Amino acid sequence: MLSDPIVQEILMDITNDEKSSVSIIECIQKGKTFDEEIAEETEIRLNIVRKVLYKLYDAGIASYKRSRDPETNWYIYSWKFDQDKISEIISKKYEKFSEEIEKSLEFEEENMFFACNLNGHRYKFDEASENNFSCPKCGESLEFQDNKTIIAELKQIMKKNNQA
């Protein structure tokens, strides 16, 4: 599961691109549950291990149990990784992506566009006609832009996304 690029991308997003997050989770899955054990096993500084674990906790992907160390009387934390939460996050991400593609497709299909060849700005028909088909940014003439290729690309993305 952790070798999946999508899972790694999500972990990077959650931990703010902390590349060590995968190593830390792998260590937890191998049975090392205490932050100090994880730091020792992965050779990652303890403060970074803790920072990653707390970010994963905030995202609901990791949980912990707090207890007292009988020797030092300090609190120690035993960490656990929740794989089901990763699956849930991936599902939500795909849903959101699908909705965005659907909205973009609808927008492209329902509108006619005109573009400025000089600066590339694109305008819907209403806005272009209000400006007498001149670019409001530079005054250059606006040209009709056929968006069939954009529509085709969006449909292709939707098709791929639905197959995943």
matplotlib code that plots the C-alpha trace (Angstrom):
import matplotlib.pyplot as plt

x = [0.0, 2.7, 4.4, 1.4, 2.3, -1.2, -0.8, 2.7, 1.3, -1.4, 1.2, 3.4, 0.4, -0.5, 3.1, 4.0, 6.3, 8.1, 9.7, 10.3, 6.6, 6.6, 9.6, 8.0, 4.7, 6.6, 8.4, 5.0, 3.7, 6.7, 5.9, 7.9, 5.3, 7.2, 8.5, 12.0, 12.0, 10.9, 13.6, 16.3, 15.1, 14.7, 17.7, 15.4, 15.7, 13.3, 11.7, 11.0, 9.5, 7.2, 6.3, 5.3, 3.4, 1.4, 0.5, -0.7, -2.7, -4.3, -5.3, -6.8, -4.3, -2.4, -3.6, -1.7, -2.0, -0.4, 1.1, 3.8, 7.3, 7.8, 11.5, 11.4, 7.8, 7.5, 4.7, 5.4, 3.3, 2.5, 1.5, -0.8, -1.4, -4.9, -4.9, -8.6, -8.4, -6.0, -8.5, -11.2, -9.0, -8.2, -11.9, -12.7, -9.9, -11.3, -14.8, -13.6, -11.5, -14.5, -16.8, -14.2, -13.8, -17.6, -18.0, -15.3, -16.8, -20.2, -18.7, -16.8, -19.9, -22.2, -20.1, -18.5, -15.1, -13.0, -9.3, -6.6, -3.8, -1.4, -1.8, -3.8, -6.7, -9.9, -13.4, -16.9, -19.1, -21.0, -17.9, -16.3, -19.4, -19.6, -16.0, -16.8, -14.6, -11.5, -9.3, -10.1, -6.5, -4.6, -7.2, -6.1, -8.9, -10.4, -10.6, -13.1, -11.6, -12.8, -12.9, -13.7, -10.2, -10.6, -14.0, -12.5, -9.6, -12.0, -14.2, -11.0, -10.0, -13.5, -13.4, -10.0, -11.1, -14.2, -12.2, -9.8]
y = [0.0, 2.5, 1.9, 3.2, 6.7, 8.0, 7.0, 8.5, 11.8, 12.0, 11.4, 14.1, 16.5, 15.7, 16.0, 19.0, 17.1, 15.3, 12.5, 10.5, 9.9, 6.7, 5.3, 6.2, 4.5, 1.4, 1.3, 1.4, -1.4, -3.5, -3.2, -0.2, 1.9, 4.3, 7.5, 6.9, 3.4, 4.8, 7.5, 4.9, 2.4, 5.0, 7.1, 10.2, 12.8, 12.4, 15.9, 15.2, 11.8, 13.5, 16.3, 13.7, 11.6, 14.6, 15.7, 12.1, 12.2, 15.5, 14.0, 11.0, 8.5, 7.8, 7.4, 7.0, 5.7, 7.7, 6.0, 6.7, 5.2, 3.4, 4.3, 8.0, 8.7, 10.6, 10.1, 7.8, 7.5, 4.2, 5.0, 3.1, 3.7, 3.5, 2.2, 2.5, 6.3, 6.5, 4.7, 7.1, 10.1, 8.6, 8.1, 11.7, 13.0, 11.1, 12.3, 15.9, 15.6, 14.0, 16.8, 19.4, 17.7, 17.5, 21.2, 22.1, 19.9, 21.5, 25.0, 24.2, 22.6, 25.5, 28.4, 29.9, 31.4, 34.1, 34.6, 37.2, 35.9, 38.4, 37.6, 34.3, 35.6, 33.8, 35.3, 33.9, 35.2, 37.7, 39.3, 39.4, 41.0, 43.6, 44.6, 44.6, 41.6, 43.5, 42.3, 44.5, 44.0, 45.1, 46.1, 43.4, 41.7, 38.6, 35.5, 32.6, 29.7, 26.2, 24.3, 20.9, 19.6, 20.8, 19.1, 15.9, 16.0, 16.5, 13.6, 11.4, 12.3, 11.5, 8.2, 7.3, 8.5, 6.4, 3.3, 3.7]
z = [0.0, 0.9, -2.4, -4.3, -5.7, -4.8, -1.2, -1.1, -2.7, 0.0, 2.8, 1.3, 1.2, 4.8, 6.2, 4.0, 1.7, 4.6, 2.6, 5.8, 6.4, 4.4, 6.3, 9.6, 8.7, 7.5, 10.8, 12.7, 10.6, 11.4, 15.1, 16.2, 17.9, 20.2, 18.7, 20.0, 18.6, 15.2, 15.3, 16.1, 13.5, 10.6, 11.7, 11.4, 14.1, 16.9, 16.5, 12.8, 13.7, 16.2, 13.8, 11.1, 13.6, 14.9, 11.4, 10.6, 13.8, 12.9, 9.6, 11.4, 9.8, 13.0, 16.6, 19.8, 23.4, 26.1, 29.2, 31.7, 31.5, 34.8, 35.0, 34.1, 34.9, 31.7, 29.2, 26.3, 23.2, 21.4, 17.7, 15.4, 11.6, 10.2, 6.6, 6.2, 6.6, 3.7, 1.5, 2.6, 1.8, -1.7, -2.3, -1.3, -3.5, -6.5, -5.9, -5.6, -8.8, -10.7, -9.6, -10.8, -14.2, -14.5, -13.8, -16.2, -18.9, -18.4, -18.5, -21.7, -23.4, -22.4, -23.6, -26.7, -26.2, -27.8, -27.1, -27.5, -29.7, -28.1, -24.4, -24.5, -22.3, -23.0, -22.7, -22.9, -25.7, -23.5, -22.2, -25.7, -27.3, -24.5, -25.4, -29.2, -29.6, -28.4, -25.6, -22.5, -21.4, -24.5, -27.1, -29.6, -31.6, -30.1, -32.2, -31.9, -30.0, -30.8, -27.5, -29.0, -28.1, -24.5, -24.3, -25.7, -23.2, -20.3, -21.4, -21.7, -18.2, -16.9, -18.6, -17.1, -13.7, -13.8, -14.7, -11.8]

ax = plt.figure().add_subplot(projection="3d")
ax.plot(x, y, z, "-o")
ax.set_aspect("equal")
plt.show()
